[in-house]
Amino acid sequence: MAAIDTDTQAGFIVRAELMRHGRSGRVDVPVHTPRLETGATSFSGELTFRQSDYGIEPESIAGVVKVADPVAIRFDIVTVPGAAKATPHSR
């Protein structure tokens, strides 16, 4: 189950379970939320995890270049003030 800790100076921390290849582990993702001059808010952060923690063996490319075990996922989401509200998709 995910939780959000808002007790940070520059944003919040999302605490959740990351599942990869049938294995899960707890992750804490710091999210920075600066307000932009346009009035929009940016949500940015980075999550780093080791592939081996989730049963993934880092590959090598042609036996010459070995891929590192740590993987970083970076994101930057920007809100747009006054944008239309999202509606659920119907099937």
VENQUITA-V744118 format. One record per residue. RES is the residue in one small letter. PSI is psi in degrees with one decimal (* if undefined). D_LAST is the distance of its C-alpha to the last C-alpha in Angstrom with 2 decimals. Layout:
BEGIN
RES/PSI/D_LAST
RES/PSI/D_LAST
END
This chain:
BEGIN
m/137.4/26.89
a/151.6/27.09
a/156.6/29.69
i/128.6/30.97
d/114.0/34.71
t/7.8/35.61
d/57.8/39.31
t/159.7/39.73
q/-35.8/41.56
a/13.0/39.10
g/-127.5/35.67
f/173.3/34.28
i/127.4/33.68
v/124.8/30.40
r/122.2/31.23
a/176.7/28.62
e/128.8/28.35
l/125.4/27.71
m/129.2/26.64
r/129.4/27.54
h/40.0/28.22
g/0.0/28.04
r/144.5/30.54
s/155.6/30.06
g/151.5/32.42
r/138.2/32.78
v/144.6/32.59
d/119.5/33.82
v/108.3/32.49
p/130.8/34.60
v/123.5/32.64
h/139.5/34.77
t/64.4/33.82
p/145.3/36.29
r/132.9/35.89
l/163.2/36.32
e/-29.3/38.63
t/-7.7/35.74
g/-8.7/34.61
a/162.0/31.64
t/137.0/31.40
s/135.1/31.16
f/111.1/29.83
s/152.3/31.44
g/-177.8/32.50
e/138.1/33.16
l/127.3/32.59
t/133.0/35.01
f/160.4/34.97
r/131.3/36.85
q/-39.5/35.05
s/-24.5/37.60
d/-18.6/36.57
y/21.7/33.27
g/17.8/34.89
i/125.0/34.42
e/121.7/37.62
p/133.5/38.13
e/162.8/38.52
s/148.3/41.45
i/113.2/41.28
a/23.8/43.77
g/6.3/45.79
v/-47.9/47.05
v/120.5/44.62
k/131.8/43.31
v/135.3/40.04
a/151.0/40.62
d/-44.7/39.29
p/140.0/38.09
v/135.5/34.78
a/133.6/34.02
i/119.4/30.63
r/145.5/31.13
f/153.2/28.75
d/109.3/29.26
i/130.9/26.66
v/128.7/27.87
t/155.9/26.61
v/111.6/27.07
p/135.1/28.73
g/7.1/27.29
a/155.2/24.03
a/145.7/21.02
k/143.2/19.05
a/145.0/15.72
t/148.5/12.71
p/145.3/9.66
h/139.0/6.59
s/148.5/3.79
r/*/0.00
END
